[in-house]
Amino acid sequence: MDFDSHTSDVLTATVAAVNLLTPGEARGRAYAGDDEPGVEAALAPREDHWFDERPPPAEMDLLRGWAGRMYTVFADVENGDLDAAAATVNALLTETGAVPVLARHGDRPWHLHFHAVDAGWARSWAASMATALAVVLGNPAHERLGVCSADACNRVFVDVSRNGTRRFCSTACQNRVKAAAFRARRREEG
């Protein structure tokens, strides 16, 4: 499932930021949620973004706070509480000042942003991420936001598969669950 290229790209960045900046469990282990270099790599400057330098620590802290709130959007959708997810996204849209604006950087062509052109690094990303989540929540594909079903993992994902039946954040978690089920069947048989 491809929402549109920009929305899909921002959703990928959203999943990365949420998974890398929120503490919890990942693939069977405690996770501190402090992979700032990973976030920088995931949100590295692209052709349509104008940030060419590393974000200051204060900007990363701002994004960390918003990422924690975005995590609740995925969890609320997973729990079937679309109203709570929408309320959180609406609050994020307001806080980040998300508003469509055409922007141009140097001689590059005009393109659409969902944040003020002069917004800081964290606010620009959070506004775009909140807008992408709003696009998903506002259509029938909202159930494609999810939280990993594996034990000891609470990382988020966007299901872009054709049939929309994804339950795990990664192949590693899926394999871990299948291996555990296989071992349990073997013990019962044995």
KEPAZA-955272 format. One record per residue (C-alpha): residue number from 1; chain; y, x, z. Coordinates in steps of 0.5 Angstrom, whole numbers. Layout:
BEGIN
   resi   chain       Y       X       Z
    NUM       A       Y       X       Z
...
END
This chain:
BEGIN
   resi   chain       Y       X       Z
      1       A       0       0       0
      2       A       7       3      -2
      3       A      13      -1       1
      4       A      17       3      -4
      5       A      18      11      -5
      6       A      24      11       0
      7       A      21       7       5
      8       A      14      10       5
      9       A      17      17       6
     10       A      21      15      12
     11       A      15      11      15
     12       A      11      18      14
     13       A      17      21      18
     14       A      17      16      23
     15       A      10      17      24
     16       A      11      24      25
     17       A      17      24      29
     18       A      13      19      34
     19       A       7      22      34
     20       A      10      29      35
     21       A      15      27      40
     22       A      12      22      45
     23       A       7      24      50
     24       A       0      21      51
     25       A      -7      23      48
     26       A      -8      26      42
     27       A     -16      26      39
     28       A     -19      26      46
     29       A     -14      31      50
     30       A      -7      30      53
     31       A      -1      31      49
     32       A       5      33      52
     33       A      10      30      46
     34       A      14      37      45
     35       A      12      39      38
     36       A      19      40      36
     37       A      18      45      31
     38       A      13      40      28
     39       A      18      35      28
     40       A      23      40      24
     41       A      18      41      19
     42       A      16      34      18
     43       A      24      32      17
     44       A      25      38      13
     45       A      31      38       9
     46       A      29      34       2
     47       A      33      33      -4
     48       A      37      27      -1
     49       A      38      29       6
     50       A      44      34       7
     51       A      42      38      13
     52       A      41      45      12
     53       A      40      48      19
     54       A      36      47      25
     55       A      38      41      29
     56       A      41      43      36
     57       A      37      41      42
     58       A      41      35      44
     59       A      40      32      37
     60       A      32      33      38
     61       A      33      30      45
     62       A      36      24      42
     63       A      31      23      37
     64       A      26      24      42
     65       A      29      18      46
     66       A      29      14      40
     67       A      22      16      38
     68       A      19      13      45
     69       A      22       7      43
     70       A      19       7      36
     71       A      12       8      39
     72       A      13       1      43
     73       A      14      -2      36
     74       A       7       0      34
     75       A       4      -2      40
     76       A       7      -9      40
     77       A       5     -10      33
     78       A      -2      -7      35
     79       A      -2     -12      41
     80       A       0     -18      37
     81       A       7     -19      40
     82       A      11     -19      33
     83       A      17     -22      37
     84       A      18     -16      42
     85       A      17     -11      36
     86       A      23     -14      32
     87       A      27     -14      39
     88       A      26      -7      39
     89       A      27      -5      32
     90       A      34     -10      32
     91       A      36      -6      38
     92       A      35       1      35
     93       A      38      -2      29
     94       A      45      -3      33
     95       A      44       3      37
     96       A      44       8      31
     97       A      49       4      27
     98       A      44       3      21
     99       A      48       0      15
    100       A      47       1       8
    101       A      51       6       5
    102       A      51       9      -2
    103       A      52      17      -1
    104       A      53      23      -5
    105       A      52      30      -4
    106       A      56      35      -8
    107       A      54      34     -15
    108       A      48      30     -13
    109       A      47      23     -16
    110       A      49      17     -11
    111       A      43      14      -7
    112       A      42       9      -1
    113       A      43      12       6
    114       A      42       7      12
    115       A      47      11      17
    116       A      54      13      16
    117       A      55      19      12
    118       A      58      23      18
    119       A      52      21      23
    120       A      49      27      27
    121       A      42      29      25
    122       A      38      25      30
    123       A      42      18      29
    124       A      41      19      21
    125       A      34      20      22
    126       A      33      14      27
    127       A      37       9      23
    128       A      33      11      17
    129       A      27      10      21
    130       A      29       4      25
    131       A      31       1      18
    132       A      24       3      15
    133       A      20      -1      21
    134       A      25      -7      20
    135       A      23      -7      12
    136       A      15      -7      15
    137       A      16     -12      20
    138       A      20     -17      16
    139       A      14     -18      11
    140       A       7     -20      11
    141       A       5     -13      12
    142       A       7     -12      19
    143       A       0     -11      21
    144       A      -1      -5      18
    145       A       3      -1      24
    146       A      -2       1      29
    147       A      -4       5      34
    148       A     -11       9      34
    149       A     -17       5      37
    150       A     -21      12      39
    151       A     -22      13      46
    152       A     -17      18      49
    153       A     -12      17      43
    154       A      -6      13      42
    155       A      -3      16      36
    156       A       1      11      31
    157       A      -1      11      24
    158       A       1       6      18
    159       A      -4       4      14
    160       A      -3       5       7
    161       A     -10       3       5
    162       A     -12      -2      -1
    163       A     -16      -6       4
    164       A     -12      -5      10
    165       A     -17      -4      15
    166       A     -15       3      18
    167       A     -16       3      26
    168       A     -15      11      27
    169       A     -10      16      27
    170       A     -14      21      23
    171       A     -21      22      20
    172       A     -22      27      26
    173       A     -21      21      31
    174       A     -26      16      26
    175       A     -31      22      26
    176       A     -31      23      34
    177       A     -32      15      35
    178       A     -38      15      30
    179       A     -41      21      33
    180       A     -40      18      40
    181       A     -43      11      37
    182       A     -49      15      34
    183       A     -51      19      40
    184       A     -51      13      44
    185       A     -56      10      39
    186       A     -60      16      40
    187       A     -60      15      47
    188       A     -62       8      47
    189       A     -68       9      42
    190       A     -70      15      46
END
